[in-house]
Amino acid sequence: MPADNLHRFLFEHQDIRGEIVQLDATCRDAVAGHEYPEHIRQLLGELLAACALLTATIKFDATLGMEIRGDGPLTLLMAESNPGLHRHAQKLRGVARYDAETIADHDDASLRELTGAGRIVITITPKQGRRYQGIVPLECSSIAGCVEAYFTQSEQLPTHLWLAANDSGAAGLLLQQLPQEAQTPIRDDDAWDRINHLAATITAEELTELDAAAVLHRLFHEETVHMLGHTPIVFGCTCSRERIGAALHHLDTDELRELLAERGNIETQCHFCNTTYTFTPAEIEALIDDPNAKSPTIN
């Protein structure tokens, strides 16, 4: 598996762009500490790859979240991307929730069978400006198909994805048709269909095991493709003691004090990275008054 990077590329004289992402350590870190079944790990890997690809299509700094929710054995699959400072790196995290008693009986089930009546929610939260959220029903059997349906329904640029995941990591390929430019010197009306037909011949093994340059040569050696550099991808959780404290501040005061009376302290764990945060009675009382209060037990 190549190193964790996202590569961008363009086709010469065509209004078509593309991205390849390959995740190794990022996937391992995302599932570390979670005892996910193999097919759930692979689905989460695919969603992480899709999240990285979609984040790179955004022209401004924003957090992008993808949630697959359903009423079947798999109730939640979530990935979130943070582009990092000046887009020098993308930080990914993800989590899965499922019925542990029945999920093993569905190891060969499709995504739609696992989620039942489900939906995919894509949320873009910019550093400045309004948050955008798109919701589409899960009517496809794959994550790639669901994301393509999202682009179609939201009337965005025509987009196709190919995703793959295994025990070593995950990878994805995205092609997107850009608005036609009047100054394009050569117009090839068949290019979009032809290039997508070529991309559809990629195998899961090639996508996950070949490096980006080799993938592009394998698929598009008869086209003129320009690689535009790469962005590193890392696992990164945005949880913090301050964020957890702010969330506790919004809970009912009586409920917080009842929990303290029962347990002595309040302990909570991040669902993404499994970091545990413990709050003493004095810290909880301070948070009730002010979510930004410093711990009274720390000098």
NORGICOR-V824741 format. One line per field, one symbol per residue. ss: DSSP state (~ for helix, > for strand, _ for the rest). Layout:
ss=???
This chain:
ss=____>>>>>>>____>>>>>>>>_~~~~~~~______~~~~~~~~~~~~~~~~~~______>>>>>>>>____>>>>>>>>>__~~~_>>>>>>>>>>____~~~~____~~~~~___>>>>>>>>_____>>>>>>_____~~~~~~~~~~~_____>>>>>>>____>>>>>>>>_____________~~~~~~~~~____~~~~~~__~~~~~~~~~____>>>>>>>>>>>_____~~~~~~~~~___~~~~~~~~~~~__>>>>______>>>>_~~~~~~~~~__________
